Amino acid sequence: MTSAQQANIQLLDLGVEPAENISQSSDVQMEVFFKIDHPDLAQTVFVDFGTTQNGNDIVSFTAQVVPDGSGYAISYNGTNYPVNIATYQAKFVVILTQQQYHDFNFITLKVQDNSGLYANTLSLGSN
C-alpha cells in the first residue's frame, strides 16, 4: 500500500472577496485569504480560478512565502502581506479582469513546502 507524502502544513478557511467596490469598467482586486499553520515551512502559494473545481482555466496566480521581520509574509506582485502568527491568518490581493471575475466558479489554493511537498488543497465554489 502506498500513500502520497504531504507537507507538514495545514490550510484552512479559504475565502475570497473583492477588496474594493466593483465598477463595471475596471479590473477587480480580489483578496484571497486563508489560514496556514506553518508558514516557516511554506515556499510557494498557488491560487487557481476556474470554471470547475480544481480547474485553472480562467487564471492562475503564484506567490512566495518569505521571511518578514520576526515572522513571515505572502509576497505577491511586489507587496508583502504579513501572516498573523497568532491567528494563522494569511492573505494577498490579486487582480482579475471583469471577464475573469464573471467567468470563474471555483477558486483552488495549494501550498508547496520548501522540500517540494504539497499541503492539503482547498477549493471554494462561488455559487
NUBA-475743 format. One record per atom (N, C-alpha, C): x, y, z; residue in one letter; atom name; residue number from 1. Coordinates in pm, 1 decimal, padded with zeros to 6 digits. Atoms other than C-alpha are relative to their C-alpha. Last residue first. Example, Ala and Ser with C-alpha at 12.3 -4.5 7.8 and 13.67 -1.06 7.14 Angstrom:
2
+----------+----------+----------+---------+-------+-----+
!       xx !       yy !       zz ! residuo ! atomo ! num !
+----------+----------+----------+---------+-------+-----+
! -00082.0 ! -00119.0 ! -00006.0 !       s !     N !   2 !
!  01367.0 ! -00106.0 !  00714.0 !       s !    CA !   2 !
! -00077.0 !  00109.0 !  00073.0 !       s !     C !   2 !
!  00089.0 ! -00119.0 !  00000.0 !       a !     N !   1 !
!  01230.0 ! -00450.0 !  00780.0 !       a !    CA !   1 !
!  00090.0 !  00120.0 !  00000.0 !       a !     C !   1 !
+----------+----------+----------+---------+-------+-----+
This chain:
127
+----------+----------+----------+---------+-------+-----+
!       xx !       yy !       zz ! residuo ! atomo ! num !
+----------+----------+----------+---------+-------+-----+
!  00145.6 !  00008.9 !  00017.2 !       n !     N ! 127 !
! -02231.5 !  02957.3 ! -00620.5 !       n !    CA ! 127 !
! -00070.7 !  00049.2 !  00123.7 !       n !     C ! 127 !
!  00057.8 ! -00134.4 ! -00008.8 !       s !     N ! 126 !
! -01874.5 !  03084.8 ! -00594.5 !       s !    CA ! 126 !
! -00151.4 ! -00000.6 ! -00010.0 !       s !     C ! 126 !
!  00087.8 ! -00032.8 !  00111.3 !       g !     N ! 125 !
! -01724.5 !  02744.8 ! -00514.4 !       g !    CA ! 125 !
! -00062.9 !  00135.9 !  00020.6 !       g !     C ! 125 !
!  00117.7 ! -00075.2 ! -00040.2 !       l !     N ! 124 !
! -01429.1 !  02711.8 ! -00279.8 !       l !    CA ! 124 !
! -00080.1 !  00034.1 ! -00124.0 !       l !     C ! 124 !
!  00078.5 ! -00052.5 !  00112.7 !       s !     N ! 123 !
! -01144.1 !  02466.6 ! -00303.7 !       s !    CA ! 123 !
! -00125.5 !  00067.3 !  00055.3 !       s !     C ! 123 !
!  00130.5 ! -00056.0 ! -00034.0 !       l !     N ! 122 !
! -00867.2 !  02391.0 ! -00053.3 !       l !    CA ! 122 !
! -00068.0 !  00050.4 ! -00126.7 !       l !     C ! 122 !
!  00053.8 ! -00094.1 !  00096.5 !       t !     N ! 121 !
! -00574.3 !  02158.8 ! -00122.3 !       t !    CA ! 121 !
! -00137.2 !  00047.1 !  00046.1 !       t !     C ! 121 !
!  00135.6 !  00027.9 !  00046.0 !       n !     N ! 120 !
! -00383.7 !  01988.6 !  00157.8 !       n !    CA ! 120 !
! -00046.3 !  00110.3 ! -00094.6 !       n !     C ! 120 !
!  00094.9 !  00008.9 ! -00110.8 !       a !     N ! 119 !
! -00014.7 !  02071.9 !  00172.9 !       a !    CA ! 119 !
! -00135.3 ! -00042.5 ! -00055.8 !       a !     C ! 119 !
!  00117.7 ! -00086.9 ! -00003.5 !       y !     N ! 118 !
!  00218.9 !  01996.7 ! -00115.3 !       y !    CA ! 118 !
! -00082.3 ! -00024.4 !  00125.3 !       y !     C ! 118 !
!  00127.0 !  00067.0 ! -00027.5 !       l !     N ! 117 !
!  00571.2 !  01854.1 ! -00097.3 !       l !    CA ! 117 !
! -00113.6 !  00101.8 !  00005.4 !       l !     C ! 117 !
!  00069.7 !  00037.9 !  00121.6 !       g !     N ! 116 !
!  00868.8 !  02019.7 ! -00271.0 !       g !    CA ! 116 !
! -00132.0 ! -00072.2 !  00020.6 !       g !     C ! 116 !
! -00057.7 !  00126.3 !  00046.9 !       s !     N ! 115 !
!  01107.9 !  02033.3 !  00026.3 !       s !    CA ! 115 !
! -00072.8 ! -00053.1 ! -00123.6 !       s !     C ! 115 !
! -00137.4 ! -00019.1 !  00046.3 !       n !     N ! 114 !
!  01047.2 !  02404.2 !  00096.3 !       n !    CA ! 114 !
!  00070.5 ! -00130.1 ! -00037.5 !       n !     C ! 114 !
! -00098.1 ! -00030.3 ! -00104.1 !       d !     N ! 113 !
!  00671.7 !  02349.1 !  00113.9 !       d !    CA ! 113 !
!  00140.8 !  00006.9 ! -00058.0 !       d !     C ! 113 !
! -00113.2 !  00092.1 !  00009.5 !       q !     N ! 112 !
!  00420.1 !  02379.9 ! -00167.9 !       q !    CA ! 112 !
!  00100.2 !  00038.8 !  00107.1 !       q !     C ! 112 !
! -00128.8 ! -00053.1 ! -00043.6 !       v !     N ! 111 !
!  00089.1 !  02544.8 ! -00092.7 !       v !    CA ! 111 !
!  00103.4 ! -00110.2 ! -00011.7 !       v !     C ! 111 !
! -00091.5 !  00102.1 ! -00051.0 !       k !     N ! 110 !
! -00248.1 !  02487.6 ! -00256.1 !       k !    CA ! 110 !
!  00132.2 !  00066.9 !  00031.4 !       k !     C ! 110 !
! -00124.6 ! -00045.0 ! -00061.5 !       l !     N ! 109 !
! -00549.8 !  02706.9 ! -00319.2 !       l !    CA ! 109 !
!  00081.6 ! -00120.8 !  00042.1 !       l !     C ! 109 !
! -00073.0 !  00109.2 ! -00062.8 !       t !     N ! 108 !
! -00842.8 !  02645.7 ! -00552.7 !       t !    CA ! 108 !
!  00133.5 !  00053.6 !  00049.9 !       t !     C ! 108 !
! -00137.1 ! -00039.8 ! -00028.9 !       i !     N ! 107 !
! -01102.6 !  02904.6 ! -00652.7 !       i !    CA ! 107 !
!  00063.7 ! -00116.7 !  00074.8 !       i !     C ! 107 !
! -00073.1 !  00058.8 ! -00112.1 !       f !     N ! 106 !
! -01422.7 !  02794.0 ! -00819.2 !       f !    CA ! 106 !
!  00136.1 !  00066.4 !  00014.1 !       f !     C ! 106 !
!  00096.3 !  00063.8 ! -00089.4 !       n !     N ! 105 !
! -01692.0 !  02935.7 ! -01047.6 !       n !    CA ! 105 !
!  00065.8 ! -00055.0 !  00125.2 !       n !     C ! 105 !
! -00046.3 !  00106.1 ! -00089.3 !       f !     N ! 104 !
! -01486.4 !  03182.9 ! -01253.3 !       f !    CA ! 104 !
! -00113.6 ! -00051.7 !  00088.7 !       f !     C ! 104 !
! -00006.0 !  00135.8 !  00053.5 !       d !     N ! 103 !
! -01642.1 !  03361.7 ! -01551.3 !       d !    CA ! 103 !
!  00037.7 ! -00107.3 !  00102.0 !       d !     C ! 103 !
!  00132.7 !  00053.3 !  00027.9 !       h !     N ! 102 !
! -01762.1 !  03692.0 ! -01402.1 !       h !    CA ! 102 !
!  00001.0 ! -00146.0 ! -00043.4 !       h !     C ! 102 !
!  00081.9 ! -00007.0 ! -00120.8 !       y !     N ! 101 !
! -01432.5 !  03782.3 ! -01238.1 !       y !    CA ! 101 !
! -00137.6 ! -00064.0 ! -00023.1 !       y !     C ! 101 !
! -00044.8 !  00107.0 ! -00089.4 !       q !     N ! 100 !
! -01231.1 !  03663.6 ! -01538.3 !       q !    CA ! 100 !
! -00087.7 ! -00005.9 !  00125.1 !       q !     C ! 100 !
!  00038.3 !  00128.2 !  00060.6 !       q !     N !  99 !
! -01439.6 !  03885.9 ! -01770.3 !       q !    CA !  99 !
!  00039.6 ! -00116.5 !  00090.0 !       q !     C !  99 !
!  00144.5 !  00017.0 ! -00016.2 !       q !     N !  98 !
! -01411.1 !  04189.6 ! -01539.5 !       q !    CA !  98 !
! -00044.9 ! -00135.3 ! -00054.5 !       q !     C !  98 !
!  00075.1 ! -00084.6 !  00092.6 !       t !     N !  97 !
! -01034.0 !  04139.6 ! -01534.2 !       t !    CA !  97 !
! -00149.0 ! -00020.9 !  00030.1 !       t !     C !  97 !
!  00070.8 !  00070.0 !  00106.6 !       l !     N !  96 !
! -00890.9 !  03986.4 ! -01222.0 !       l !    CA !  96 !
! -00062.0 !  00102.9 ! -00093.4 !       l !     C !  96 !
!  00086.3 ! -00081.1 !  00086.1 !       i !     N !  95 !
! -00632.3 !  04140.5 ! -00991.5 !       i !    CA !  95 !
! -00056.1 ! -00086.1 ! -00111.7 !       i !     C !  95 !
! -00025.1 !  00024.2 !  00142.7 !       v !     N !  94 !
! -00477.6 !  03956.3 ! -00699.1 !       v !    CA !  94 !
! -00097.4 !  00085.1 ! -00079.8 !       v !     C !  94 !
!  00096.6 ! -00057.4 !  00092.8 !       v !     N !  93 !
! -00456.3 !  04059.3 ! -00332.4 !       v !    CA !  93 !
!  00044.9 ! -00026.4 ! -00143.1 !       v !     C !  93 !
! -00064.3 ! -00084.3 !  00099.8 !       f !     N !  92 !
! -00286.3 !  03860.5 ! -00059.1 !       f !    CA !  92 !
! -00105.4 !  00040.4 ! -00101.1 !       f !     C !  92 !
!  00077.6 ! -00051.5 !  00111.9 !       k !     N !  91 !
! -00392.5 !  03693.6 !  00260.5 !       k !    CA !  91 !
!  00093.6 !  00064.3 ! -00100.2 !       k !     C !  91 !
! -00084.1 ! -00044.2 !  00111.0 !       a !     N !  90 !
! -00276.4 !  03495.5 !  00560.8 !       a !    CA !  90 !
! -00090.8 !  00053.3 ! -00109.4 !       a !     C !  90 !
!  00063.7 ! -00067.4 !  00113.0 !       q !     N !  89 !
! -00437.1 !  03436.4 !  00900.5 !       q !    CA !  89 !
!  00103.3 !  00045.2 ! -00103.4 !       q !     C !  89 !
! -00031.9 !  00073.3 !  00123.7 !       y !     N !  88 !
! -00259.6 !  03184.6 !  01126.4 !       y !    CA !  88 !
! -00058.5 !  00064.9 ! -00124.8 !       y !     C !  88 !
!  00127.0 !  00052.1 !  00051.6 !       t !     N !  87 !
! -00430.2 !  03350.2 !  01427.2 !       t !    CA !  87 !
!  00016.8 ! -00083.2 ! -00127.0 !       t !     C !  87 !
!  00090.6 !  00035.7 ! -00109.4 !       a !     N !  86 !
! -00122.2 !  03421.4 !  01642.1 !       a !    CA !  86 !
! -00128.5 ! -00065.3 ! -00050.1 !       a !     C !  86 !
! -00044.8 !  00124.7 ! -00061.5 !       i !     N !  85 !
!  00126.8 !  03409.0 !  01351.1 !       i !    CA !  85 !
! -00096.9 ! -00045.7 !  00110.2 !       i !     C !  85 !
!  00021.3 ! -00018.4 ! -00142.7 !       n !     N !  84 !
! -00060.4 !  03673.5 !  01150.5 !       n !    CA !  84 !
!  00030.4 ! -00132.7 !  00068.8 !       n !     C !  84 !
!  00079.3 !  00108.7 ! -00054.9 !       v !     N !  83 !
!  00095.0 !  03631.6 !  00805.5 !       v !    CA !  83 !
! -00012.0 !  00025.6 !  00149.7 !       v !     C !  83 !
! -00042.7 !  00076.8 ! -00117.6 !       p !     N !  82 !
!  00219.8 !  03963.7 !  00667.5 !       p !    CA !  82 !
! -00099.3 ! -00109.8 !  00038.8 !       p !     C !  82 !
!  00119.5 !  00003.1 ! -00084.1 !       y !     N !  81 !
!  00125.0 !  04067.0 !  00310.6 !       y !    CA !  81 !
!  00032.9 ! -00087.1 !  00121.3 !       y !     C !  81 !
! -00001.5 !  00103.2 ! -00103.4 !       n !     N !  80 !
!  00445.3 !  04161.0 !  00125.1 !       n !    CA !  80 !
! -00123.5 !  00015.8 !  00088.0 !       n !     C !  80 !
!  00054.2 ! -00035.9 ! -00130.5 !       t !     N !  79 !
!  00390.8 !  04357.8 ! -00196.8 !       t !    CA !  79 !
!  00010.2 ! -00119.4 !  00094.1 !       t !     C !  79 !
! -00075.0 ! -00107.9 ! -00063.2 !       g !     N !  78 !
!  00598.2 !  04343.3 ! -00516.4 !       g !    CA !  78 !
! -00050.0 !  00043.9 !  00136.0 !       g !     C !  78 !
!  00001.9 ! -00119.0 !  00083.4 !       n !     N !  77 !
!  00346.5 !  04139.3 ! -00716.5 !       n !    CA !  77 !
!  00065.5 !  00120.7 !  00068.4 !       n !     C !  77 !
!  00060.3 !  00009.4 !  00132.1 !       y !     N !  76 !
!  00296.0 !  03881.3 ! -00443.7 !       y !    CA !  76 !
!  00003.9 !  00136.7 ! -00067.0 !       y !     C !  76 !
! -00055.0 ! -00100.5 !  00090.4 !       s !     N !  75 !
!  00489.2 !  03808.6 ! -00126.6 !       s !    CA !  75 !
! -00058.3 ! -00020.8 ! -00139.0 !       s !     C !  75 !
!  00029.2 !  00046.8 !  00135.1 !       i !     N !  74 !
!  00292.2 !  03624.1 !  00141.8 !       i !    CA !  74 !
!  00044.7 !  00112.4 ! -00092.7 !       i !     C !  74 !
!  00096.6 ! -00073.1 !  00080.9 !       a !     N !  73 !
!  00460.5 !  03719.3 !  00466.1 !       a !    CA !  73 !
! -00023.1 ! -00074.7 ! -00130.2 !       a !     C !  73 !
!  00001.9 !  00035.1 !  00142.0 !       y !     N !  72 !
!  00650.9 !  03558.0 !  00750.3 !       y !    CA !  72 !
! -00107.7 !  00080.0 ! -00071.0 !       y !     C !  72 !
!  00097.8 !  00098.7 !  00046.8 !       g !     N !  71 !
!  00750.3 !  03644.6 !  01103.5 !       g !    CA !  71 !
!  00016.4 ! -00030.3 ! -00146.4 !       g !     C !  71 !
! -00006.0 !  00116.0 ! -00089.5 !       s !     N !  70 !
!  01016.0 !  03833.5 !  01304.6 !       s !    CA !  70 !
! -00099.1 ! -00109.0 ! -00041.8 !       s !     C !  70 !
! -00024.3 ! -00040.2 ! -00138.6 !       g !     N !  69 !
!  01076.3 !  04081.5 !  01023.1 !       g !    CA !  69 !
!  00013.9 ! -00122.9 !  00087.5 !       g !     C !  69 !
!  00040.7 ! -00140.3 ! -00006.6 !       d !     N !  68 !
!  00929.8 !  03928.6 !  00708.3 !       d !    CA !  68 !
!  00012.4 !  00045.9 !  00145.2 !       d !     C !  68 !
! -00019.8 ! -00057.0 ! -00133.2 !       p !     N !  67 !
!  01063.2 !  03590.3 !  00597.8 !       p !    CA !  67 !
! -00032.5 !  00149.2 ! -00003.8 !       p !     C !  67 !
! -00133.1 ! -00054.5 ! -00026.8 !       v !     N !  66 !
!  00908.8 !  03492.1 !  00263.2 !       v !    CA !  66 !
!  00011.4 !  00044.0 !  00145.4 !       v !     C !  66 !
!  00000.0 ! -00022.6 ! -00144.3 !       v !     N !  65 !
!  00617.6 !  03282.4 !  00137.7 !       v !    CA !  65 !
!  00142.8 !  00038.6 !  00036.6 !       v !     C !  65 !
! -00105.4 !  00061.6 ! -00079.8 !       q !     N !  64 !
!  00600.3 !  03325.2 ! -00239.9 !       q !    CA !  64 !
! -00023.4 !  00028.5 !  00148.0 !       q !     C !  64 !
! -00061.9 ! -00091.8 ! -00096.2 !       a !     N !  63 !
!  00300.5 !  03392.3 ! -00461.0 !       a !    CA !  63 !
!  00104.3 ! -00077.2 !  00079.0 !       a !     C !  63 !
! -00100.0 !  00063.4 ! -00084.6 !       t !     N !  62 !
!  00167.2 !  03221.7 ! -00775.0 !       t !    CA !  62 !
!  00063.3 !  00106.6 !  00087.8 !       t !     C !  62 !
! -00094.9 ! -00090.9 ! -00063.6 !       f !     N !  61 !
! -00151.4 !  03318.7 ! -00957.0 !       f !    CA !  61 !
!  00094.4 ! -00080.5 !  00087.4 !       f !     C !  61 !
! -00077.0 !  00054.8 ! -00111.7 !       s !     N !  60 !
! -00369.0 !  03129.5 ! -01202.3 !       s !    CA !  60 !
!  00097.2 !  00104.8 !  00051.6 !       s !     C !  60 !
! -00126.7 ! -00067.3 ! -00028.1 !       v !     N !  59 !
! -00645.7 !  03247.3 ! -01439.0 !       v !    CA !  59 !
!  00066.8 ! -00065.8 !  00121.3 !       v !     C !  59 !
!  00025.7 ! -00143.8 !  00005.0 !       i !     N !  58 !
! -00966.2 !  03122.0 ! -01604.2 !       i !    CA !  58 !
!  00129.1 !  00077.8 !  00022.1 !       i !     C !  58 !
!  00021.0 ! -00045.2 !  00136.5 !       d !     N !  57 !
! -00889.4 !  02759.1 ! -01698.9 !       d !    CA !  57 !
! -00032.7 !  00149.2 ! -00011.6 !       d !     C !  57 !
! -00073.0 ! -00127.4 !  00010.0 !       n !     N !  56 !
! -00734.9 !  02676.7 ! -01362.5 !       n !    CA !  56 !
! -00018.1 !  00062.0 ! -00138.1 !       n !     C !  56 !
! -00036.6 ! -00046.2 !  00134.3 !       g !     N !  55 !
! -00953.4 !  02387.8 ! -01250.4 !       g !    CA !  55 !
!  00073.6 !  00132.6 !  00004.9 !       g !     C !  55 !
! -00141.5 !  00030.3 !  00025.4 !       n !     N !  54 !
! -00951.7 !  02225.7 ! -00905.4 !       n !    CA !  54 !
!  00044.6 !  00041.5 ! -00139.9 !       n !     C !  54 !
! -00079.2 !  00018.8 ! -00120.6 !       q !     N !  53 !
! -01334.5 !  02250.5 ! -00902.7 !       q !    CA !  53 !
!  00138.6 ! -00052.3 ! -00036.2 !       q !     C !  53 !
!  00027.6 !  00124.8 ! -00070.4 !       t !     N !  52 !
! -01463.2 !  02362.1 ! -01241.6 !       t !    CA !  52 !
!  00089.1 ! -00009.8 !  00123.4 !       t !     C !  52 !
!  00143.1 !  00024.5 !  00016.7 !       t !     N !  51 !
! -01491.2 !  02702.2 ! -01413.6 !       t !    CA !  51 !
! -00042.1 ! -00128.6 !  00069.2 !       t !     C !  51 !
!  00044.4 !  00084.0 !  00110.4 !       g !     N !  50 !
! -01153.0 !  02801.5 ! -01280.6 !       g !    CA !  50 !
! -00150.2 ! -00012.1 ! -00008.4 !       g !     C !  50 !
!  00140.1 ! -00032.4 !  00022.3 !       f !     N !  49 !
! -00956.8 !  03042.4 ! -01064.2 !       f !    CA !  49 !
! -00044.1 ! -00080.1 ! -00121.4 !       f !     C !  49 !
!  00057.6 !  00020.3 !  00132.1 !       d !     N !  48 !
! -00629.8 !  02893.8 ! -00942.6 !       d !    CA !  48 !
! -00146.8 !  00039.6 !  00000.5 !       d !     C !  48 !
!  00143.5 ! -00027.4 ! -00001.4 !       v !     N !  47 !
! -00424.1 !  03008.9 ! -00646.1 !       v !    CA !  47 !
! -00050.2 ! -00008.1 ! -00143.5 !       v !     C !  47 !
!  00062.7 !  00004.3 !  00132.0 !       f !     N !  46 !
! -00076.6 !  02864.3 ! -00587.3 !       f !    CA !  46 !
! -00149.8 !  00023.8 !  00016.4 !       f !     C !  46 !
!  00145.9 !  00006.8 ! -00006.8 !       v !     N !  45 !
!  00127.1 !  02955.3 ! -00278.2 !       v !    CA !  45 !
! -00053.3 !  00006.6 ! -00142.7 !       v !     C !  45 !
!  00076.0 ! -00056.6 !  00110.8 !       t !     N !  44 !
!  00501.0 !  02881.0 ! -00276.4 !       t !    CA !  44 !
! -00149.7 ! -00022.1 !  00020.7 !       t !     C !  44 !
! -00082.7 ! -00068.2 !  00099.0 !       q !     N !  43 !
!  00759.4 !  02822.1 ! -00001.3 !       q !    CA !  43 !
! -00084.5 !  00072.2 ! -00103.9 !       q !     C !  43 !
!  00060.0 ! -00024.0 !  00131.6 !       a !     N !  42 !
!  00595.8 !  02701.8 !  00317.7 !       a !    CA !  42 !
!  00094.8 !  00076.1 ! -00091.4 !       a !     C !  42 !
! -00028.8 !  00114.0 !  00087.4 !       l !     N !  41 !
!  00783.4 !  02553.0 !  00613.2 !       l !    CA !  41 !
! -00044.7 !  00023.2 ! -00143.8 !       l !     C !  41 !
! -00144.5 !  00019.1 !  00002.0 !       d !     N !  40 !
!  00804.0 !  02875.6 !  00816.9 !       d !    CA !  40 !
!  00041.6 ! -00116.2 ! -00089.5 !       d !     C !  40 !
! -00055.5 ! -00078.7 !  00110.5 !       p !     N !  39 !
!  00442.4 !  02947.0 !  00720.0 !       p !    CA !  39 !
!  00151.5 ! -00013.5 ! -00010.4 !       p !     C !  39 !
! -00147.4 !  00002.9 ! -00004.1 !       h !     N !  38 !
!  00342.9 !  02656.4 !  00946.5 !       h !    CA !  38 !
!  00058.7 !  00079.7 ! -00116.9 !       h !     C !  38 !
! -00054.6 !  00020.3 ! -00134.1 !       d !     N !  37 !
! -00027.2 !  02683.0 !  01042.0 !       d !    CA !  37 !
!  00152.6 ! -00003.2 !  00008.0 !       d !     C !  37 !
! -00113.1 !  00090.3 !  00023.1 !       i !     N !  36 !
! -00172.9 !  02843.4 !  00731.0 !       i !    CA !  36 !
!  00073.9 ! -00015.8 !  00132.4 !       i !     C !  36 !
! -00082.6 !  00023.1 ! -00117.6 !       k !     N !  35 !
! -00514.2 !  03011.6 !  00739.3 !       k !    CA !  35 !
!  00107.5 ! -00101.5 ! -00036.5 !       k !     C !  35 !
! -00000.3 !  00138.3 ! -00047.2 !       f !     N !  34 !
! -00678.2 !  03157.0 !  00430.2 !       f !    CA !  34 !
!  00080.7 ! -00005.8 !  00128.3 !       f !     C !  34 !
! -00045.0 !  00018.0 ! -00137.4 !       f !     N !  33 !
! -00743.6 !  03482.0 !  00246.1 !       f !    CA !  33 !
! -00019.7 ! -00144.8 !  00043.5 !       f !     C !  33 !
!  00000.4 !  00143.5 ! -00025.8 !       v !     N !  32 !
! -00758.8 !  03581.0 ! -00119.6 !       v !    CA !  32 !
!  00050.4 ! -00018.1 !  00141.9 !       v !     C !  32 !
! -00077.8 !  00038.3 ! -00116.5 !       e !     N !  31 !
! -00849.8 !  03948.2 ! -00162.7 !       e !    CA !  31 !
! -00019.0 ! -00150.2 !  00022.2 !       e !     C !  31 !
!  00058.3 !  00105.8 ! -00082.6 !       m !     N !  30 !
! -00971.1 !  04017.8 ! -00514.2 !       m !    CA !  30 !
!  00095.8 ! -00034.0 !  00113.1 !       m !     C !  30 !
! -00099.2 !  00043.9 ! -00098.0 !       q !     N !  29 !
! -00896.1 !  04345.6 ! -00690.0 !       q !    CA !  29 !
! -00068.6 ! -00099.7 !  00092.6 !       q !     C !  29 !
!  00049.9 !  00029.3 ! -00133.9 !       v !     N !  28 !
! -01136.0 !  04364.6 ! -00984.1 !       v !    CA !  28 !
!  00114.7 ! -00047.8 !  00088.2 !       v !     C !  28 !
! -00042.3 !  00130.3 ! -00048.3 !       d !     N !  27 !
! -01037.3 !  04533.3 ! -01309.9 !       d !    CA !  27 !
! -00044.3 ! -00015.5 !  00144.8 !       d !     C !  27 !
! -00136.7 !  00014.8 ! -00048.5 !       s !     N !  26 !
! -01240.0 !  04837.5 ! -01406.6 !       s !    CA !  26 !
!  00031.1 ! -00145.0 !  00036.8 !       s !     C !  26 !
! -00102.8 ! -00026.9 !  00100.0 !       s !     N !  25 !
! -01537.9 !  04914.2 ! -01628.4 !       s !    CA !  25 !
!  00142.3 ! -00027.2 !  00046.7 !       s !     C !  25 !
!  00013.9 !  00082.7 !  00120.0 !       q !     N !  24 !
! -01836.0 !  04765.6 ! -01445.0 !       q !    CA !  24 !
!  00116.2 !  00015.4 ! -00097.9 !       q !     C !  24 !
!  00068.3 ! -00075.8 !  00104.9 !       s !     N !  23 !
! -01733.0 !  04908.5 ! -01110.4 !       s !    CA !  23 !
!  00000.9 ! -00086.5 ! -00125.7 !       s !     C !  23 !
! -00021.1 !  00041.6 !  00138.0 !       i !     N !  22 !
! -01660.6 !  04679.7 ! -00818.9 !       i !    CA !  22 !
! -00077.0 !  00093.0 ! -00093.5 !       i !     C !  22 !
!  00123.5 !  00000.5 !  00078.9 !       n !     N !  21 !
! -01625.1 !  04827.0 ! -00472.6 !       n !    CA !  21 !
!  00030.8 ! -00031.0 ! -00146.2 !       n !     C !  21 !
!  00058.5 ! -00133.3 !  00011.5 !       e !     N !  20 !
! -01299.0 !  04728.6 ! -00307.6 !       e !    CA !  20 !
! -00130.1 ! -00011.0 ! -00078.0 !       e !     C !  20 !
! -00067.8 ! -00085.3 ! -00096.8 !       a !     N !  19 !
! -01103.0 !  04423.0 ! -00196.9 !       a !    CA !  19 !
! -00055.5 !  00141.5 ! -00001.3 !       a !     C !  19 !
! -00054.6 ! -00121.5 !  00061.6 !       p !     N !  18 !
! -01348.1 !  04191.6 ! -00374.5 !       p !    CA !  18 !
!  00060.1 !  00089.8 !  00108.8 !       p !     C !  18 !
!  00098.8 ! -00106.0 !  00012.9 !       e !     N !  17 !
! -01385.0 !  03870.9 ! -00178.5 !       e !    CA !  17 !
!  00063.6 !  00119.9 ! -00067.9 !       e !     C !  17 !
! -00036.4 ! -00098.7 !  00100.9 !       v !     N !  16 !
! -01213.2 !  03534.9 ! -00149.0 !       v !    CA !  16 !
! -00111.4 !  00103.2 ! -00004.9 !       v !     C !  16 !
!  00102.3 ! -00097.0 !  00035.2 !       g !     N !  15 !
! -01209.5 !  03277.7 !  00125.5 !       g !    CA !  15 !
!  00051.5 !  00095.2 ! -00105.4 !       g !     C !  15 !
! -00021.4 ! -00076.5 !  00122.3 !       l !     N !  14 !
! -01021.1 !  02964.7 !  00222.1 !       l !    CA !  14 !
! -00116.9 !  00094.8 ! -00023.8 !       l !     C !  14 !
!  00082.2 ! -00120.7 !  00012.7 !       d !     N !  13 !
! -01074.1 !  02858.7 !  00582.4 !       d !    CA !  13 !
!  00031.3 !  00088.0 ! -00120.6 !       d !     C !  13 !
!  00139.7 ! -00005.2 ! -00042.9 !       l !     N !  12 !
! -00794.6 !  02610.0 !  00646.1 !       l !    CA !  12 !
! -00065.2 !  00128.4 ! -00048.4 !       l !     C !  12 !
!  00071.5 ! -00116.9 !  00050.7 !       l !     N !  11 !
! -00450.3 !  02500.1 !  00526.6 !       l !    CA !  11 !
! -00146.3 ! -00010.1 !  00040.9 !       l !     C !  11 !
!  00145.5 !  00014.2 !  00007.6 !       q !     N !  10 !
! -00236.5 !  02258.0 !  00727.2 !       q !    CA !  10 !
! -00060.6 !  00131.7 ! -00045.7 !       q !     C !  10 !
!  00065.7 ! -00130.5 ! -00004.3 !       i !     N !   9 !
!  00137.4 !  02233.5 !  00663.3 !       i !    CA !   9 !
! -00150.1 ! -00026.4 ! -00011.9 !       i !     C !   9 !
!  00042.8 ! -00014.8 ! -00138.3 !       n !     N !   8 !
!  00351.1 !  01925.4 !  00726.0 !       n !    CA !   8 !
! -00058.0 !  00139.6 !  00022.5 !       n !     C !   8 !
! -00073.4 ! -00097.3 ! -00079.9 !       a !     N !   7 !
!  00369.5 !  01869.6 !  00351.2 !       a !    CA !   7 !
! -00058.3 !  00006.7 !  00139.9 !       a !     C !   7 !
!  00061.3 ! -00131.8 ! -00003.7 !       q !     N !   6 !
!  00207.5 !  01556.0 !  00216.5 !       q !    CA !   6 !
!  00083.5 !  00089.7 !  00089.1 !       q !     C !   6 !
! -00048.3 ! -00083.4 ! -00108.4 !       q !     N !   5 !
!  00358.0 !  01228.7 !  00108.6 !       q !    CA !   5 !
! -00062.7 !  00136.5 ! -00011.4 !       q !     C !   5 !
! -00071.9 ! -00119.2 !  00043.6 !       a !     N !   4 !
!  00141.3 !  01019.3 ! -00116.3 !       a !    CA !   4 !
!  00045.8 !  00078.3 !  00121.8 !       a !     C !   4 !
!  00073.3 ! -00123.9 ! -00028.0 !       s !     N !   3 !
!  00046.4 !  00681.2 !  00017.5 !       s !    CA !   3 !
!  00086.9 !  00116.9 ! -00041.6 !       s !     C !   3 !
! -00078.8 ! -00122.4 !  00006.9 !       t !     N !   2 !
!  00142.0 !  00337.0 ! -00096.9 !       t !    CA !   2 !
! -00087.8 !  00119.0 !  00034.7 !       t !     C !   2 !
!  00085.0 ! -00117.6 !  00000.0 !       m !     N !   1 !
!  00000.0 !  00000.0 !  00000.0 !       m !    CA !   1 !
!  00089.3 !  00123.5 !  00000.0 !       m !     C !   1 !
+----------+----------+----------+---------+-------+-----+
